[in-house]
């Protein structure tokens, strides 16, 4: 017999199907029943505590920012940024940006210390500049043109947003190839000053480059909360990149970057890795001492290629380390099941169950063709798609994965035990992640990796035989948030209508699936 009594004053339940016919559709709070029947049983256990949840968001690349600035009116831009980052709406609480240009840029590649002809080096970083002009002005350059004004608007909407910054390339004069693009290496150990002191090395100057970047953004009201030392240090690609070995990053980060930040911005965290799982084939403890590990906040992963067990080579080495998922995107022509397996499965379920407490997807916005991209890398899609001529918006599956977390999982919650998981985010039965915060709020996301709907019955340790039964849609999710306080019950707006133009995407190493 149904029992209408609940142990929380408020509950908010939603349903999202992989084909997005249901888009975080609110559903009635299931009645309490005494037996689960034939439903798949999920037991939530607050006595088991794991990592802290720090939030979710995506990258504000120059490509994304240029669409917000140039394809939208100020009213359209403010509306969609508010929808995503306002804690009373989408609740996105994190953003990633590039330190200098990346492949997804609407402008010619640049770093913050590009030298004029005839100047071979700049040990004092006298030519350092993140750009000229007022933020968003027609004559503004580099970051001041697009990225800075968009981040300033996001910060005005959500002042506590976490901003992670990653370089794609060091300035050309610091690299072996003397080019921004291509896979040159940092001129580690070479002297560039007037002498043979610690501060006369490229290693030291490049650490100061990070400090000057953080200083420049702080003056603009944008607080950088964390950095990585290099985006995809193992990726020898044709766009801006600097290639490092794990040993080189360990030494440079502990001996140069961490000391430089300690002197200027001691609260800025450094995440190690920021690469696909191929980077993590060896346990990090093989080349990093516990003392060196103290210089880093934790491990950062991309989920394009590698074996699932390699995650543990970063997450299970040092007990104080946190874990972040710092990049992933889907293709424009991804099938429903594949997009669901990547977003809801690998990232939103499997990686979170294996310690990830912060998620940043790749471009937060691209246009109807997957552009702009100075590198010409076609066929990708953003968290949202913006029509380049009208500013209209479509919300992709990536958006709904992020909003599941942003709206229903309060920042600062702890992941707690829940009995069902998929072994790789793609196979097996229902998967679940559960969270509880200090105020007693309980949040659960249930994921269905299969092509048919599945009924689940959920109970909470300590409440006895009290089950709530719900149908989890194919390749989709059911979420709930329980609280004794009023909570965010906002709904997702309808998409605008416009044509998506599919473009072939070239094969590259990013087309590999995680498993």
N, C-alpha and C positions, 0 to 999 in steps of 0.2 A: 504494500500500500504506500502511496506517495506521502511524504512528509514535507509540508511546505516550509518548515522551520529551517533557517540558515544560521550559521555561526558568525557571519559577517553582515554588517548593516547594508553594504552596497556590493553589487557584483556587476561586471560588464563583460559580456561574452561576444566574440565575433567569429565569423567564418570567412575564409578566403580560399577559393578554388584555384587550381593551377591554371585554368583557362581564363581566370579573372571574370567569370560570370558572377561570382560572388567576390566582392572587393572590400574586405573587412566589414561585411554586412552584419549589423547587430542581430543577435538571436536571443530568444527568451532564455532567462536563467533556468537551467534544468532543475526539475524537482529533485528532492532527496528521496532515494529509494533504498530499501534495506538489502537488496541483492543485485549483483551486476548482471545476472542472466548470462546470455551468450556474448556479451560485449567484451572487448579486449580490456583487461584490467590495468589501470595505471595507479600506482600508489605514490603519493607525494609525501616526502619525509623531511620535515624541517630540522630533525636532529642531525642530519648530515649537511655540513656546510663546506663550501668550496670557494672559488674565486669571487672577488667583488666585481660587480657589473659597472663599468665606467661609461658606457654609452655606445651609440652607433651613428654613422653618418657616411659621408662620401667626399670625394676629392673636388675641390674648387680649382680645376685647371684653368689655364687661360682660355682654352676652348670653351669650357662651360661658362666661365665668367663673361666671355665676349657675347654669348647668346643672351645672357641676362641683360647685358648693357646695351646691346645693339639691335637685337631682334624683338625686344619687349619694350612696352611703355614702362614708365616708372611705376605706374599703378599695377600692371601685370607682374612686374618683377617683385614688388613688395608683397603682393598677394601670394605668389608661390613660395617665396622665401619664408614668409610668415607661416604658411601652411606646413612647411617642412620643419622649421626650426623652433617655432613657438611651443613651449612645453604644454600649452593648453590645446595644441592641435597635433601635429605629427611627432613632436618631441625629439627630432634629431638633435643630438648633443655633441657631435664630433665632426671635424672636417680635416681633410688632409690637403696640403698644398706643396708645390714644388719650389725649391730654392733655386731660382733661375728658371729657365725654360725647360719644358719636357717635350715629348713627342706630340702631345695634344696641346698645341698652341695655335692661336690665330695670327701670331707674329713670327717674324724671323727669329731663329734661335738666338738666345742671349744668356750671358751670366751677369753677375753684378760687378764684375771687374774686367770688362773687355777693354783692351788697350788700343790706343791709336797707333797708326803706322809709325814705326821707328822706335817704339817703346817696347823693350824686351821683357821687362819684369816690373812688378809693383809691390815691393816688400812691405811698404807702409800702407798699402791699399788706398792710396790717394785717389784712385780713379773709381773707387767703390760707389755704386749707385743702384738702388732698386728701381729707379725711373725718375723722370722729370715731369713737371706739371702738377696741377691739382688733381686729386683722385677723380677719375671718370671724365676729365675734361677732354675735348676733341684733340688737343695737342699733347695729351699725356702719353708717356712712353713706358715700356716694360710693365712691371707690376702695377704702376700707378694708373695705367689705362683701363684695366678690367678687374684684376684680382683684388687689389686693395679696396676699391669702392664696394665690391660685392661682400667681401669679408667685413668691412665696416658696417654694412647694413645687417648682416647676420648677427654681428656682435650687439647691435642695437636691439635686435629681437630677442636674443638669448645671450646675455653678457657672460654666462659661465661656459659657453661652448669651448670644448677642448680643440686646439688646433695643433696638428702634427705637421712638421715640415721635413721634406726629403729632397736632397739634391739629385739631379740626374747627371750633371756634369760639373766638375770643377772648372774654373776659368781656363781657357785654352793654354795660357802661358805656364800654368802649373802642371800641364800634362805632357806625357812623352810624345804624343802626336802633334801637339800644338794646335789642336782643333777641338771645338766644342762637341761636334758630332763624331760618331765613331768610338770605338772601344779603347781609347787611350788609357794609360794608367797614371796615377799621381806620381810625381817625381819625388818619391819618398826618400828622405835622407839627404837630398841635395841642398846645397847652400845657396841662398838668394839674397842675403843681407851683406853687411860689411863686416864679416868675421866668421868665426866658427862656433858661435854660441848657440844654445838651445833655440833662442828666438830668431836666429838667422836662417832657419831651415824652412823649406816649403811646408813641412808638417806643421810647424808653429803658425805660419802665416795663414794656412788654410783653416786652422781652428779659429783664428781671429776673424776670418771671413764669416763664419757662422755667428760669432758674437756681434759683428756689425749688422748682419741681417736681422737678428733678434732685436737689437737696439733700434734699427730703423722702423721696424713694425711696431715696437712699443710706443714710439713717438706718435704713431698714427692711431693709437688706441687699440691695437690688436696684440693680444698676449699670446705668444707661442708657448705652448705647454710642453711639447716634446719634439725631439728631432730623431731622425735616423741618419746614419753616416753616409748612406748611399742607397738609392733605389736600385734594386736588382744588381748587386755587385758581380754576379756571375754571368750577366747577360751581355755578350758581345754583339750589340745591335748597331744599326746604322744611324740611329738618332742620338741625341745627347746621352752620354753614359761615361762613367769612369769605372774601370774594372779593378776589383780588389779581391784578395784572398781572405778567408776568415781570420787567418793569423795576422795579416796586415791591419785589418779592422780592429782586432783586439788590441794590438799594440798602440795604434794611433788614437783610438778612442780612450784608452786608459791613461796614456802618457801625454796627450796633447788636448783632445777635445774636452774631456771631463775636467781637467784642471782649468782650462780657459773658461768654461761655463761656471765652474765653482767660484771663480773670481768675479764674474759679472752677473750671472743668472743661475744661482745654485739650485733653484727650484725647477729648472728645465730638465726634463728627463731625456735620456738617450735609450732608444730601443735598438737592439742588435739584430742584424740580419736583413730584414725588409726585402725578402727574396722568396722565390718559389722553394718548394720542399727539396729540390735538388741541392740547394745550399746547405741543407741540414742532414746530409747523408752520414756525417760523423757526429757523435755526441760532442757538444760544445765544450764539455769538460776535458776533452782530449787536448785542446789547444788554449784553454783559458783557465787561469788559476782562480780560486775563490776570491782572492784579493782583487783581481782584475774584474771579476763579475760584479763586485760591489759598485763599479763605475756605471753599470747599465741597469735600466729599470726592468728590462726583460727582453723577450724574443718577439720578433715581428715576422709574420708569414704572409706570402701570397699563395694562392691555391690554384696555380696553373698546371703544375706537373710535379710528379714525385709520388712516393709511397706514403700511406697514412701513418705508418709507424715512425717515420722520420720526424713527425711533429714532436714526438717525445724526446728527440735529441736536442730540442730546445726547451721544452716545457718541464722536463723532469731532471734537470741538471743542477739547478741552484734553487733552494727553497724560497728565497726572497723574490725571485723573478716573477713578473707578470707576463701575460701573453696578449698580443694584439694581432688581428687580421687586418692587413693594411692595404690590400688591393685585390680586386676581382671584378670582372665585368662579364656580361653575356654578349653574344653576337646578335645582330638584328634579326637573323633568321633562325634563332634557337627554337627547337621544338618545345612544346609545353612541358613534357616530362624532363628534358635535359635542363631547361631553365629552373624548374622546380628542384631538381636534384642538386644543382649548384647552389642556388640561393637558400631555399628552405632547408635542404638536406646537409650538404657539405659544410656550409658556413653557419646557418642559423641553428643547426642541431648538432652535427658531429663535432665541429671545432669548439663550439661553446661547451659541450660536454667534456672536451679534452683541455679545458683551461682558458680558452680565449675570453677575455673580459672587455674587449674593445673592438669594434668593427668599423672599418672604413672601406667602402667600396670604391671603385674607380670613378670615372667622370660622373658628376652629379647630373649633368645635362649634356646631351648632344642633339644635333638637329635630325631632320627626317631622313638624311642619308648617312648618319653616323659621323658627321663632320661638325666643326672644322678640325683639321689635323695637319699641321705643317709637315709632318712626316709622311702624309698621304696614306696613313693606316686606315683603310676603309672597313665598313661592315660592322663596326662596333655600335653599341647603344649605351645610353646613359641610364641613370636611375629614373630620370624623366626624359621624354623627347619633346623638344621645343621646335615648332614650325618656324623656320628661319625667316619667313616673309610676314607672318602674322602674330607671332608670339604665343600661339595656341599651345596647349600642353596635353600630353598623354603620359599617364603614370604606368611604368613598367613593373614587372614582378619584383625587381630589385627594390622599388619604392615600398612595396607592401611588406617585404621582409624587414626592411628598416623600420617601418612604422609599427609593425608588431612589437618590436623592442622599444621604440621611442615612446609610444603611447601607453604600453601596458606594463613595462618593466621600469620602475623608478631607478634613476641613477643612484648608485650607492647600495643597491640591493646585493645580497649574496646569493649565488646559485646554491640551491639545496638539492637533496636527493629526489629523484623520480625514477620509477622502476623500468621504464621502457626506453629503448634507444635503438637506432639503426646502426649496424656495424660499420658503415662507411658513408652514411647520409644518402645512400641510393637504394639499398636492398634491405630485405627483412621487413618486419612489421612496423607498427607505429613507433615514432620517436617522440621524446618529450624533453623539455628543459623547464625547470621550475626555479623560482626565486622568492626570497622573502627579505623585506627591509626592516630596519630597526623599529619602525612604527607598526609593524605587524602586517603590512600589505603582502598579499600572496599573489604571484603571477605565474601562469603556466602557458607554454606554447606547445601544442601537440601537432605533429607533422605526419602526413600520410604519403609515403613514397610510391604507393601503388596506383594503378589505374582505375580502381573501383572504390566507392565510398566504404568507410569502415566505422562501425559503432564502437565508441570507447566508453568505459565507465571509470570515473576518477574519484578517488577517496584520499583523505589526508590522515596521516599517522596521528593518532591521539583523539580522533573523532569517532572511532568505532565503525560499525557497519553502516556508513552513510555514503552512498554513491550518487554521483551525478552522471547521467548518460547523455552522450552527444554524438552526432554523426560527423566524422572528419572527412571532408571531400577529397576526391581523387587529386593527387599531387598538390594538396593544399594543406591548410592549417586551420585549427581552432585555437583561439586564445581566450584566456580569462584573467581578469584582475579583480581581486577581492580586497575590500578595505572597510574600515569603520569611518572613513572620511569620504566626502564627495570626491569623485575622481573625473578624469578626462574621458568624456563620452562623445567627443566630436566624431563626425563621420567624414568619409573621403568624398570630395566633390566629384561630380561626373567629369569624364574626359571631354575635351574638345574634339571635333571631327576634322581630320586632315589626312592627306595621303602620306604613307610611309614609303619611301623609295629605297628598295633593297639594292645594295651594291655588293658585288663579290668581295670576299675578304681573302687575302693571300694566306697561304699556310705559313705559320710561324710557330715558335716553341710555345706560344701562349694558347695555341689551339688544343694542346693536350689537356685531357681531363685530369683531375687530381689523382684518381686511382686507376 
